[in-house]
């Protein structure tokens, strides 16, 4: 099953439609549909989507170490990219 199909399933289970993601991503409904059709998502997009859907995202190493990924990682990365003297 492709990731886009899994995302559609998650949307269905959580009672949402693809168009509901437009606001959380800050893009048009058509752009959301295009992303899903093409299967092109950035990690920032995915974290925003899963935060909006109230889902948890984790990465588990082969040794069993679990790293949670949250919307704060997106915000933190944006803060780290600000030039010095700003912010």
PyMOL Python script that loads the backbone (N, CA, C, O; Angstrom):
from pymol import cmd

cmd.read_pdbstr("""\
ATOM      1  N   UNK A   1       0.851  -1.184   0.000  1.00  0.00           N
ATOM      2  CA  UNK A   1       0.000   0.000   0.000  1.00  0.00           C
ATOM      3  C   UNK A   1       0.890   1.238   0.000  1.00  0.00           C
ATOM      4  O   UNK A   1       1.820   1.338   0.800  1.00  0.00           O
ATOM      5  N   UNK A   2       0.607   2.174  -0.892  1.00  0.00           N
ATOM      6  CA  UNK A   2       1.406   3.397  -0.979  1.00  0.00           C
ATOM      7  C   UNK A   2       1.151   4.286   0.244  1.00  0.00           C
ATOM      8  O   UNK A   2       0.144   4.146   0.938  1.00  0.00           O
ATOM      9  N   UNK A   3       2.091   5.203   0.483  1.00  0.00           N
ATOM     10  CA  UNK A   3       1.902   6.109   1.604  1.00  0.00           C
ATOM     11  C   UNK A   3       0.646   6.953   1.414  1.00  0.00           C
ATOM     12  O   UNK A   3      -0.081   7.199   2.377  1.00  0.00           O
ATOM     13  N   UNK A   4       0.382   7.395   0.198  1.00  0.00           N
ATOM     14  CA  UNK A   4      -0.815   8.206  -0.049  1.00  0.00           C
ATOM     15  C   UNK A   4      -2.073   7.432   0.309  1.00  0.00           C
ATOM     16  O   UNK A   4      -3.013   8.002   0.864  1.00  0.00           O
ATOM     17  N   UNK A   5      -2.106   6.140   0.000  1.00  0.00           N
ATOM     18  CA  UNK A   5      -3.262   5.326   0.384  1.00  0.00           C
ATOM     19  C   UNK A   5      -3.357   5.182   1.900  1.00  0.00           C
ATOM     20  O   UNK A   5      -4.452   5.201   2.462  1.00  0.00           O
ATOM     21  N   UNK A   6      -2.224   5.040   2.550  1.00  0.00           N
ATOM     22  CA  UNK A   6      -2.224   4.967   4.014  1.00  0.00           C
ATOM     23  C   UNK A   6      -2.710   6.285   4.607  1.00  0.00           C
ATOM     24  O   UNK A   6      -3.475   6.289   5.571  1.00  0.00           O
ATOM     25  N   UNK A   7      -2.268   7.402   4.034  1.00  0.00           N
ATOM     26  CA  UNK A   7      -2.717   8.704   4.522  1.00  0.00           C
ATOM     27  C   UNK A   7      -4.225   8.845   4.342  1.00  0.00           C
ATOM     28  O   UNK A   7      -4.911   9.341   5.235  1.00  0.00           O
ATOM     29  N   UNK A   8      -4.737   8.418   3.207  1.00  0.00           N
ATOM     30  CA  UNK A   8      -6.187   8.472   2.982  1.00  0.00           C
ATOM     31  C   UNK A   8      -6.917   7.621   4.015  1.00  0.00           C
ATOM     32  O   UNK A   8      -7.983   8.012   4.492  1.00  0.00           O
ATOM     33  N   UNK A   9      -6.364   6.470   4.365  1.00  0.00           N
ATOM     34  CA  UNK A   9      -6.968   5.617   5.387  1.00  0.00           C
ATOM     35  C   UNK A   9      -6.954   6.295   6.753  1.00  0.00           C
ATOM     36  O   UNK A   9      -7.938   6.248   7.491  1.00  0.00           O
ATOM     37  N   UNK A  10      -5.821   6.930   7.083  1.00  0.00           N
ATOM     38  CA  UNK A  10      -5.717   7.647   8.359  1.00  0.00           C
ATOM     39  C   UNK A  10      -6.730   8.788   8.394  1.00  0.00           C
ATOM     40  O   UNK A  10      -7.384   9.007   9.414  1.00  0.00           O
ATOM     41  N   UNK A  11      -6.861   9.513   7.290  1.00  0.00           N
ATOM     42  CA  UNK A  11      -7.845  10.587   7.218  1.00  0.00           C
ATOM     43  C   UNK A  11      -9.250  10.035   7.458  1.00  0.00           C
ATOM     44  O   UNK A  11     -10.030  10.622   8.208  1.00  0.00           O
ATOM     45  N   UNK A  12      -9.564   8.933   6.836  1.00  0.00           N
ATOM     46  CA  UNK A  12     -10.887   8.331   6.978  1.00  0.00           C
ATOM     47  C   UNK A  12     -11.151   7.903   8.421  1.00  0.00           C
ATOM     48  O   UNK A  12     -12.219   8.169   8.971  1.00  0.00           O
ATOM     49  N   UNK A  13     -10.167   7.237   9.026  1.00  0.00           N
ATOM     50  CA  UNK A  13     -10.316   6.755  10.402  1.00  0.00           C
ATOM     51  C   UNK A  13     -10.487   7.917  11.383  1.00  0.00           C
ATOM     52  O   UNK A  13     -11.208   7.801  12.374  1.00  0.00           O
ATOM     53  N   UNK A  14      -9.821   9.030  11.100  1.00  0.00           N
ATOM     54  CA  UNK A  14      -9.900  10.185  11.999  1.00  0.00           C
ATOM     55  C   UNK A  14     -11.046  11.128  11.643  1.00  0.00           C
ATOM     56  O   UNK A  14     -11.223  12.164  12.284  1.00  0.00           O
ATOM     57  N   UNK A  15     -11.830  10.764  10.612  1.00  0.00           N
ATOM     58  CA  UNK A  15     -12.990  11.566  10.248  1.00  0.00           C
ATOM     59  C   UNK A  15     -12.663  12.820   9.464  1.00  0.00           C
ATOM     60  O   UNK A  15     -13.403  13.802   9.529  1.00  0.00           O
ATOM     61  N   UNK A  16     -11.566  12.803   8.727  1.00  0.00           N
ATOM     62  CA  UNK A  16     -11.147  13.965   7.943  1.00  0.00           C
ATOM     63  C   UNK A  16     -11.125  13.632   6.458  1.00  0.00           C
ATOM     64  O   UNK A  16     -11.155  12.471   6.052  1.00  0.00           O
ATOM     65  N   UNK A  17     -11.071  14.691   5.670  1.00  0.00           N
ATOM     66  CA  UNK A  17     -10.945  14.572   4.219  1.00  0.00           C
ATOM     67  C   UNK A  17      -9.655  15.256   3.800  1.00  0.00           C
ATOM     68  O   UNK A  17      -9.146  16.109   4.527  1.00  0.00           O
ATOM     69  N   UNK A  18      -9.113  14.897   2.634  1.00  0.00           N
ATOM     70  CA  UNK A  18      -7.884  15.555   2.190  1.00  0.00           C
ATOM     71  C   UNK A  18      -7.977  17.077   2.203  1.00  0.00           C
ATOM     72  O   UNK A  18      -7.006  17.761   2.525  1.00  0.00           O
ATOM     73  N   UNK A  19      -9.151  17.605   1.851  1.00  0.00           N
ATOM     74  CA  UNK A  19      -9.310  19.068   1.821  1.00  0.00           C
ATOM     75  C   UNK A  19      -9.104  19.695   3.197  1.00  0.00           C
ATOM     76  O   UNK A  19      -8.759  20.873   3.290  1.00  0.00           O
ATOM     77  N   UNK A  20      -9.310  18.928   4.265  1.00  0.00           N
ATOM     78  CA  UNK A  20      -9.123  19.451   5.625  1.00  0.00           C
ATOM     79  C   UNK A  20      -7.663  19.811   5.904  1.00  0.00           C
ATOM     80  O   UNK A  20      -7.375  20.567   6.832  1.00  0.00           O
ATOM     81  N   UNK A  21      -6.752  19.278   5.111  1.00  0.00           N
ATOM     82  CA  UNK A  21      -5.327  19.517   5.355  1.00  0.00           C
ATOM     83  C   UNK A  21      -4.829  20.841   4.795  1.00  0.00           C
ATOM     84  O   UNK A  21      -3.715  21.264   5.101  1.00  0.00           O
ATOM     85  N   UNK A  22      -5.641  21.495   3.982  1.00  0.00           N
ATOM     86  CA  UNK A  22      -5.205  22.745   3.348  1.00  0.00           C
ATOM     87  C   UNK A  22      -4.804  23.795   4.382  1.00  0.00           C
ATOM     88  O   UNK A  22      -3.756  24.427   4.246  1.00  0.00           O
ATOM     89  N   UNK A  23      -5.621  23.987   5.405  1.00  0.00           N
ATOM     90  CA  UNK A  23      -5.314  24.998   6.420  1.00  0.00           C
ATOM     91  C   UNK A  23      -4.048  24.659   7.202  1.00  0.00           C
ATOM     92  O   UNK A  23      -3.207  25.526   7.438  1.00  0.00           O
ATOM     93  N   UNK A  24      -3.916  23.399   7.599  1.00  0.00           N
ATOM     94  CA  UNK A  24      -2.746  23.063   8.423  1.00  0.00           C
ATOM     95  C   UNK A  24      -1.448  23.159   7.628  1.00  0.00           C
ATOM     96  O   UNK A  24      -0.388  23.394   8.208  1.00  0.00           O
ATOM     97  N   UNK A  25      -1.515  22.980   6.307  1.00  0.00           N
ATOM     98  CA  UNK A  25      -0.317  23.098   5.476  1.00  0.00           C
ATOM     99  C   UNK A  25      -0.140  24.495   4.892  1.00  0.00           C
ATOM    100  O   UNK A  25       0.920  24.826   4.361  1.00  0.00           O
ATOM    101  N   UNK A  26      -1.193  25.315   4.997  1.00  0.00           N
ATOM    102  CA  UNK A  26      -1.113  26.674   4.464  1.00  0.00           C
ATOM    103  C   UNK A  26      -1.091  26.707   2.945  1.00  0.00           C
ATOM    104  O   UNK A  26      -0.462  27.581   2.347  1.00  0.00           O
ATOM    105  N   UNK A  27      -1.782  25.749   2.315  1.00  0.00           N
ATOM    106  CA  UNK A  27      -1.834  25.682   0.858  1.00  0.00           C
ATOM    107  C   UNK A  27      -3.281  25.486   0.415  1.00  0.00           C
ATOM    108  O   UNK A  27      -4.167  25.264   1.241  1.00  0.00           O
ATOM    109  N   UNK A  28      -3.509  25.568  -0.882  1.00  0.00           N
ATOM    110  CA  UNK A  28      -4.866  25.406  -1.403  1.00  0.00           C
ATOM    111  C   UNK A  28      -5.301  23.944  -1.347  1.00  0.00           C
ATOM    112  O   UNK A  28      -4.473  23.038  -1.247  1.00  0.00           O
ATOM    113  N   UNK A  29      -6.613  23.732  -1.415  1.00  0.00           N
ATOM    114  CA  UNK A  29      -7.161  22.384  -1.445  1.00  0.00           C
ATOM    115  C   UNK A  29      -6.609  21.633  -2.657  1.00  0.00           C
ATOM    116  O   UNK A  29      -6.257  20.458  -2.550  1.00  0.00           O
ATOM    117  N   UNK A  30      -6.532  22.301  -3.801  1.00  0.00           N
ATOM    118  CA  UNK A  30      -5.998  21.649  -5.001  1.00  0.00           C
ATOM    119  C   UNK A  30      -4.548  21.230  -4.796  1.00  0.00           C
ATOM    120  O   UNK A  30      -4.146  20.160  -5.254  1.00  0.00           O
ATOM    121  N   UNK A  31      -3.762  22.049  -4.120  1.00  0.00           N
ATOM    122  CA  UNK A  31      -2.365  21.697  -3.853  1.00  0.00           C
ATOM    123  C   UNK A  31      -2.270  20.461  -2.956  1.00  0.00           C
ATOM    124  O   UNK A  31      -1.393  19.618  -3.144  1.00  0.00           O
ATOM    125  N   UNK A  32      -3.177  20.357  -1.980  1.00  0.00           N
ATOM    126  CA  UNK A  32      -3.214  19.167  -1.118  1.00  0.00           C
ATOM    127  C   UNK A  32      -3.522  17.938  -1.966  1.00  0.00           C
ATOM    128  O   UNK A  32      -2.858  16.908  -1.847  1.00  0.00           O
ATOM    129  N   UNK A  33      -4.526  18.052  -2.816  1.00  0.00           N
ATOM    130  CA  UNK A  33      -4.887  16.923  -3.683  1.00  0.00           C
ATOM    131  C   UNK A  33      -3.721  16.533  -4.586  1.00  0.00           C
ATOM    132  O   UNK A  33      -3.471  15.348  -4.808  1.00  0.00           O
ATOM    133  N   UNK A  34      -3.010  17.529  -5.106  1.00  0.00           N
ATOM    134  CA  UNK A  34      -1.842  17.245  -5.947  1.00  0.00           C
ATOM    135  C   UNK A  34      -0.762  16.508  -5.168  1.00  0.00           C
ATOM    136  O   UNK A  34      -0.173  15.553  -5.675  1.00  0.00           O
ATOM    137  N   UNK A  35      -0.495  16.949  -3.921  1.00  0.00           N
ATOM    138  CA  UNK A  35       0.509  16.285  -3.083  1.00  0.00           C
ATOM    139  C   UNK A  35       0.142  14.823  -2.884  1.00  0.00           C
ATOM    140  O   UNK A  35       0.986  13.936  -3.016  1.00  0.00           O
ATOM    141  N   UNK A  36      -1.122  14.579  -2.565  1.00  0.00           N
ATOM    142  CA  UNK A  36      -1.560  13.210  -2.319  1.00  0.00           C
ATOM    143  C   UNK A  36      -1.470  12.388  -3.603  1.00  0.00           C
ATOM    144  O   UNK A  36      -1.016  11.244  -3.574  1.00  0.00           O
ATOM    145  N   UNK A  37      -1.895  12.953  -4.716  1.00  0.00           N
ATOM    146  CA  UNK A  37      -1.844  12.240  -5.992  1.00  0.00           C
ATOM    147  C   UNK A  37      -0.405  11.896  -6.376  1.00  0.00           C
ATOM    148  O   UNK A  37      -0.126  10.783  -6.821  1.00  0.00           O
ATOM    149  N   UNK A  38       0.510  12.860  -6.200  1.00  0.00           N
ATOM    150  CA  UNK A  38       1.914  12.649  -6.563  1.00  0.00           C
ATOM    151  C   UNK A  38       2.689  11.887  -5.494  1.00  0.00           C
ATOM    152  O   UNK A  38       3.734  11.297  -5.769  1.00  0.00           O
ATOM    153  N   UNK A  39       2.163  11.910  -4.271  1.00  0.00           N
ATOM    154  CA  UNK A  39       2.881  11.273  -3.170  1.00  0.00           C
ATOM    155  C   UNK A  39       4.116  12.041  -2.770  1.00  0.00           C
ATOM    156  O   UNK A  39       5.112  11.453  -2.349  1.00  0.00           O
ATOM    157  N   UNK A  40       4.055  13.372  -2.901  1.00  0.00           N
ATOM    158  CA  UNK A  40       5.228  14.194  -2.588  1.00  0.00           C
ATOM    159  C   UNK A  40       4.981  15.009  -1.325  1.00  0.00           C
ATOM    160  O   UNK A  40       4.204  15.964  -1.316  1.00  0.00           O
ATOM    161  N   UNK A  41       5.666  14.603  -0.260  1.00  0.00           N
ATOM    162  CA  UNK A  41       5.521  15.253   1.034  1.00  0.00           C
ATOM    163  C   UNK A  41       6.907  15.514   1.611  1.00  0.00           C
ATOM    164  O   UNK A  41       7.802  14.675   1.502  1.00  0.00           O
ATOM    165  N   UNK A  42       7.077  16.667   2.216  1.00  0.00           N
ATOM    166  CA  UNK A  42       8.306  16.900   2.978  1.00  0.00           C
ATOM    167  C   UNK A  42       8.064  16.361   4.382  1.00  0.00           C
ATOM    168  O   UNK A  42       6.920  16.130   4.772  1.00  0.00           O
ATOM    169  N   UNK A  43       9.122  16.164   5.130  1.00  0.00           N
ATOM    170  CA  UNK A  43       8.963  15.720   6.515  1.00  0.00           C
ATOM    171  C   UNK A  43       8.192  16.771   7.303  1.00  0.00           C
ATOM    172  O   UNK A  43       7.410  16.426   8.189  1.00  0.00           O
ATOM    173  N   UNK A  44       8.403  18.055   6.993  1.00  0.00           N
ATOM    174  CA  UNK A  44       7.648  19.119   7.658  1.00  0.00           C
ATOM    175  C   UNK A  44       6.155  18.972   7.370  1.00  0.00           C
ATOM    176  O   UNK A  44       5.329  19.111   8.271  1.00  0.00           O
ATOM    177  N   UNK A  45       5.810  18.690   6.104  1.00  0.00           N
ATOM    178  CA  UNK A  45       4.408  18.466   5.746  1.00  0.00           C
ATOM    179  C   UNK A  45       3.825  17.336   6.576  1.00  0.00           C
ATOM    180  O   UNK A  45       2.744  17.469   7.150  1.00  0.00           O
ATOM    181  N   UNK A  46       4.545  16.228   6.637  1.00  0.00           N
ATOM    182  CA  UNK A  46       4.033  15.058   7.350  1.00  0.00           C
ATOM    183  C   UNK A  46       3.848  15.339   8.827  1.00  0.00           C
ATOM    184  O   UNK A  46       2.843  14.938   9.412  1.00  0.00           O
ATOM    185  N   UNK A  47       4.800  16.021   9.436  1.00  0.00           N
ATOM    186  CA  UNK A  47       4.665  16.326  10.863  1.00  0.00           C
ATOM    187  C   UNK A  47       3.491  17.272  11.115  1.00  0.00           C
ATOM    188  O   UNK A  47       2.783  17.131  12.112  1.00  0.00           O
ATOM    189  N   UNK A  48       3.286  18.226  10.224  1.00  0.00           N
ATOM    190  CA  UNK A  48       2.136  19.127  10.352  1.00  0.00           C
ATOM    191  C   UNK A  48       0.832  18.355  10.200  1.00  0.00           C
ATOM    192  O   UNK A  48      -0.115  18.563  10.959  1.00  0.00           O
ATOM    193  N   UNK A  49       0.792  17.462   9.213  1.00  0.00           N
ATOM    194  CA  UNK A  49      -0.414  16.657   8.982  1.00  0.00           C
ATOM    195  C   UNK A  49      -0.711  15.782  10.196  1.00  0.00           C
ATOM    196  O   UNK A  49      -1.842  15.758  10.681  1.00  0.00           O
ATOM    197  N   UNK A  50       0.292  15.068  10.685  1.00  0.00           N
ATOM    198  CA  UNK A  50       0.057  14.166  11.802  1.00  0.00           C
ATOM    199  C   UNK A  50      -0.253  14.914  13.090  1.00  0.00           C
ATOM    200  O   UNK A  50      -1.012  14.416  13.923  1.00  0.00           O
ATOM    201  N   UNK A  51       0.313  16.086  13.267  1.00  0.00           N
ATOM    202  CA  UNK A  51      -0.054  16.906  14.419  1.00  0.00           C
ATOM    203  C   UNK A  51      -1.520  17.310  14.311  1.00  0.00           C
ATOM    204  O   UNK A  51      -2.262  17.219  15.289  1.00  0.00           O
ATOM    205  N   UNK A  52      -1.934  17.749  13.143  1.00  0.00           N
ATOM    206  CA  UNK A  52      -3.326  18.143  12.910  1.00  0.00           C
ATOM    207  C   UNK A  52      -4.278  16.973  13.164  1.00  0.00           C
ATOM    208  O   UNK A  52      -5.358  17.158  13.725  1.00  0.00           O
ATOM    209  N   UNK A  53      -3.877  15.776  12.752  1.00  0.00           N
ATOM    210  CA  UNK A  53      -4.719  14.590  12.919  1.00  0.00           C
ATOM    211  C   UNK A  53      -4.576  13.947  14.299  1.00  0.00           C
ATOM    212  O   UNK A  53      -5.213  12.936  14.594  1.00  0.00           O
ATOM    213  N   UNK A  54      -3.736  14.544  15.132  1.00  0.00           N
ATOM    214  CA  UNK A  54      -3.474  14.059  16.489  1.00  0.00           C
ATOM    215  C   UNK A  54      -2.931  12.632  16.482  1.00  0.00           C
ATOM    216  O   UNK A  54      -3.356  11.782  17.264  1.00  0.00           O
ATOM    217  N   UNK A  55      -1.976  12.391  15.575  1.00  0.00           N
ATOM    218  CA  UNK A  55      -1.297  11.100  15.473  1.00  0.00           C
ATOM    219  C   UNK A  55       0.129  11.243  15.978  1.00  0.00           C
ATOM    220  O   UNK A  55       0.710  12.326  15.916  1.00  0.00           O
ATOM    221  N   UNK A  56       0.687  10.159  16.475  1.00  0.00           N
ATOM    222  CA  UNK A  56       2.074  10.142  16.907  1.00  0.00           C
ATOM    223  C   UNK A  56       2.940   9.571  15.796  1.00  0.00           C
ATOM    224  O   UNK A  56       2.546   8.633  15.103  1.00  0.00           O
ATOM    225  N   UNK A  57       4.130  10.151  15.636  1.00  0.00           N
ATOM    226  CA  UNK A  57       5.086   9.667  14.646  1.00  0.00           C
ATOM    227  C   UNK A  57       6.380   9.356  15.393  1.00  0.00           C
ATOM    228  O   UNK A  57       6.896  10.185  16.141  1.00  0.00           O
ATOM    229  N   UNK A  58       6.890   8.154  15.178  1.00  0.00           N
ATOM    230  CA  UNK A  58       8.156   7.771  15.810  1.00  0.00           C
ATOM    231  C   UNK A  58       9.037   7.052  14.798  1.00  0.00           C
ATOM    232  O   UNK A  58       8.564   6.490  13.809  1.00  0.00           O
ATOM    233  N   UNK A  59      10.324   7.090  15.078  1.00  0.00           N
ATOM    234  CA  UNK A  59      11.297   6.317  14.323  1.00  0.00           C
ATOM    235  C   UNK A  59      11.906   5.329  15.301  1.00  0.00           C
ATOM    236  O   UNK A  59      12.346   5.700  16.389  1.00  0.00           O
ATOM    237  N   UNK A  60      11.924   4.069  14.901  1.00  0.00           N
ATOM    238  CA  UNK A  60      12.470   3.028  15.768  1.00  0.00           C
ATOM    239  C   UNK A  60      13.677   2.397  15.081  1.00  0.00           C
ATOM    240  O   UNK A  60      13.571   1.895  13.962  1.00  0.00           O
ATOM    241  N   UNK A  61      14.829   2.428  15.761  1.00  0.00           N
ATOM    242  CA  UNK A  61      16.032   1.836  15.208  1.00  0.00           C
ATOM    243  C   UNK A  61      15.960   0.316  15.311  1.00  0.00           C
ATOM    244  O   UNK A  61      15.108  -0.232  16.010  1.00  0.00           O
ATOM    245  N   UNK A  62      16.857  -0.347  14.611  1.00  0.00           N
ATOM    246  CA  UNK A  62      16.874  -1.815  14.674  1.00  0.00           C
ATOM    247  C   UNK A  62      17.213  -2.299  16.079  1.00  0.00           C
ATOM    248  O   UNK A  62      16.922  -3.443  16.427  1.00  0.00           O
ATOM    249  N   UNK A  63      17.830  -1.433  16.893  1.00  0.00           N
ATOM    250  CA  UNK A  63      18.152  -1.780  18.280  1.00  0.00           C
ATOM    251  C   UNK A  63      16.995  -1.493  19.237  1.00  0.00           C
ATOM    252  O   UNK A  63      17.109  -1.721  20.441  1.00  0.00           O
ATOM    253  N   UNK A  64      15.888  -0.995  18.701  1.00  0.00           N
ATOM    254  CA  UNK A  64      14.710  -0.738  19.530  1.00  0.00           C
ATOM    255  C   UNK A  64      14.658   0.645  20.154  1.00  0.00           C
ATOM    256  O   UNK A  64      13.771   0.922  20.962  1.00  0.00           O
ATOM    257  N   UNK A  65      15.584   1.514  19.800  1.00  0.00           N
ATOM    258  CA  UNK A  65      15.560   2.874  20.324  1.00  0.00           C
ATOM    259  C   UNK A  65      14.506   3.657  19.549  1.00  0.00           C
ATOM    260  O   UNK A  65      14.482   3.642  18.318  1.00  0.00           O
ATOM    261  N   UNK A  66      13.633   4.342  20.292  1.00  0.00           N
ATOM    262  CA  UNK A  66      12.528   5.062  19.672  1.00  0.00           C
ATOM    263  C   UNK A  66      12.753   6.564  19.794  1.00  0.00           C
ATOM    264  O   UNK A  66      13.036   7.083  20.874  1.00  0.00           O
ATOM    265  N   UNK A  67      12.621   7.247  18.664  1.00  0.00           N
ATOM    266  CA  UNK A  67      12.731   8.699  18.620  1.00  0.00           C
ATOM    267  C   UNK A  67      11.382   9.266  18.190  1.00  0.00           C
ATOM    268  O   UNK A  67      10.947   9.029  17.063  1.00  0.00           O
ATOM    269  N   UNK A  68      10.713  10.010  19.070  1.00  0.00           N
ATOM    270  CA  UNK A  68       9.450  10.634  18.662  1.00  0.00           C
ATOM    271  C   UNK A  68       9.724  11.842  17.767  1.00  0.00           C
ATOM    272  O   UNK A  68      10.682  12.583  17.985  1.00  0.00           O
ATOM    273  N   UNK A  69       8.882  12.027  16.770  1.00  0.00           N
ATOM    274  CA  UNK A  69       8.945  13.205  15.910  1.00  0.00           C
ATOM    275  C   UNK A  69       7.667  13.996  16.154  1.00  0.00           C
ATOM    276  O   UNK A  69       6.568  13.444  16.099  1.00  0.00           O
ATOM    277  N   UNK A  70       7.815  15.285  16.422  1.00  0.00           N
ATOM    278  CA  UNK A  70       6.648  16.106  16.738  1.00  0.00           C
ATOM    279  C   UNK A  70       6.688  17.410  15.946  1.00  0.00           C
ATOM    280  O   UNK A  70       7.683  17.733  15.298  1.00  0.00           O
ATOM    281  N   UNK A  71       5.599  18.136  16.013  1.00  0.00           N
ATOM    282  CA  UNK A  71       5.510  19.441  15.356  1.00  0.00           C
ATOM    283  C   UNK A  71       6.575  20.390  15.914  1.00  0.00           C
ATOM    284  O   UNK A  71       7.011  21.306  15.217  1.00  0.00           O
ATOM    285  N   UNK A  72       6.987  20.180  17.140  1.00  0.00           N
ATOM    286  CA  UNK A  72       8.032  21.027  17.725  1.00  0.00           C
ATOM    287  C   UNK A  72       9.352  20.884  16.966  1.00  0.00           C
ATOM    288  O   UNK A  72      10.156  21.816  16.950  1.00  0.00           O
ATOM    289  N   UNK A  73       9.583  19.731  16.340  1.00  0.00           N
ATOM    290  CA  UNK A  73      10.792  19.555  15.535  1.00  0.00           C
ATOM    291  C   UNK A  73      10.779  20.480  14.330  1.00  0.00           C
ATOM    292  O   UNK A  73      11.827  20.987  13.929  1.00  0.00           O
ATOM    293  N   UNK A  74       9.611  20.707  13.749  1.00  0.00           N
ATOM    294  CA  UNK A  74       9.484  21.623  12.617  1.00  0.00           C
ATOM    295  C   UNK A  74       9.753  23.042  13.090  1.00  0.00           C
ATOM    296  O   UNK A  74      10.507  23.779  12.455  1.00  0.00           O
ATOM    297  N   UNK A  75       9.148  23.422  14.189  1.00  0.00           N
ATOM    298  CA  UNK A  75       9.341  24.775  14.731  1.00  0.00           C
ATOM    299  C   UNK A  75      10.782  24.997  15.148  1.00  0.00           C
ATOM    300  O   UNK A  75      11.349  26.061  14.902  1.00  0.00           O
ATOM    301  N   UNK A  76      11.378  23.987  15.783  1.00  0.00           N
ATOM    302  CA  UNK A  76      12.765  24.109  16.227  1.00  0.00           C
ATOM    303  C   UNK A  76      13.688  24.257  15.030  1.00  0.00           C
ATOM    304  O   UNK A  76      14.600  25.084  15.054  1.00  0.00           O
ATOM    305  N   UNK A  77      13.466  23.464  13.977  1.00  0.00           N
ATOM    306  CA  UNK A  77      14.302  23.572  12.786  1.00  0.00           C
ATOM    307  C   UNK A  77      14.195  24.961  12.173  1.00  0.00           C
ATOM    308  O   UNK A  77      15.199  25.513  11.722  1.00  0.00           O
ATOM    309  N   UNK A  78      12.997  25.537  12.146  1.00  0.00           N
ATOM    310  CA  UNK A  78      12.811  26.877  11.597  1.00  0.00           C
ATOM    311  C   UNK A  78      13.562  27.899  12.444  1.00  0.00           C
ATOM    312  O   UNK A  78      14.174  28.823  11.909  1.00  0.00           O
ATOM    313  N   UNK A  79      13.515  27.733  13.778  1.00  0.00           N
ATOM    314  CA  UNK A  79      14.230  28.650  14.664  1.00  0.00           C
ATOM    315  C   UNK A  79      15.738  28.564  14.442  1.00  0.00           C
ATOM    316  O   UNK A  79      16.435  29.578  14.466  1.00  0.00           O
ATOM    317  N   UNK A  80      16.232  27.356  14.228  1.00  0.00           N
ATOM    318  CA  UNK A  80      17.662  27.167  14.043  1.00  0.00           C
ATOM    319  C   UNK A  80      18.152  27.764  12.735  1.00  0.00           C
ATOM    320  O   UNK A  80      19.340  28.054  12.598  1.00  0.00           O
ATOM    321  N   UNK A  81      17.259  27.953  11.773  1.00  0.00           N
ATOM    322  CA  UNK A  81      17.634  28.472  10.467  1.00  0.00           C
ATOM    323  C   UNK A  81      17.629  29.998  10.406  1.00  0.00           C
ATOM    324  O   UNK A  81      18.104  30.577   9.428  1.00  0.00           O
ATOM    325  N   UNK A  82      17.097  30.658  11.442  1.00  0.00           N
ATOM    326  CA  UNK A  82      17.076  32.123  11.446  1.00  0.00           C
ATOM    327  C   UNK A  82      18.501  32.651  11.527  1.00  0.00           C
ATOM    328  O   UNK A  82      19.318  32.137  12.291  1.00  0.00           O
ATOM    329  N   UNK A  83      18.797  33.677  10.737  1.00  0.00           N
ATOM    330  CA  UNK A  83      20.135  34.286  10.825  1.00  0.00           C
ATOM    331  C   UNK A  83      20.347  34.903  12.209  1.00  0.00           C
ATOM    332  O   UNK A  83      19.400  35.324  12.874  1.00  0.00           O
ATOM    333  N   UNK A  84      21.605  34.944  12.620  1.00  0.00           N
ATOM    334  CA  UNK A  84      21.915  35.512  13.935  1.00  0.00           C
ATOM    335  C   UNK A  84      21.479  36.969  13.995  1.00  0.00           C
ATOM    336  O   UNK A  84      21.565  37.700  13.009  1.00  0.00           O
ATOM    337  N   UNK A  85      21.012  37.377  15.169  1.00  0.00           N
ATOM    338  CA  UNK A  85      20.578  38.760  15.356  1.00  0.00           C
ATOM    339  C   UNK A  85      19.107  38.948  15.069  1.00  0.00           C
ATOM    340  O   UNK A  85      18.563  40.024  15.319  1.00  0.00           O
ATOM    341  N   UNK A  86      18.437  37.910  14.540  1.00  0.00           N
ATOM    342  CA  UNK A  86      17.007  37.983  14.292  1.00  0.00           C
ATOM    343  C   UNK A  86      16.300  37.037  15.228  1.00  0.00           C
ATOM    344  O   UNK A  86      16.906  36.098  15.745  1.00  0.00           O
ATOM    345  N   UNK A  87      15.000  37.280  15.454  1.00  0.00           N
ATOM    346  CA  UNK A  87      14.198  36.326  16.201  1.00  0.00           C
ATOM    347  C   UNK A  87      14.001  36.714  17.584  1.00  0.00           C
ATOM    348  O   UNK A  87      13.339  36.000  18.338  1.00  0.00           O
TER     349      UNK A  87
END
""", "prot")
cmd.dss("prot")
cmd.show_as("cartoon", "prot")
cmd.util.cbc("prot")
cmd.orient("prot")
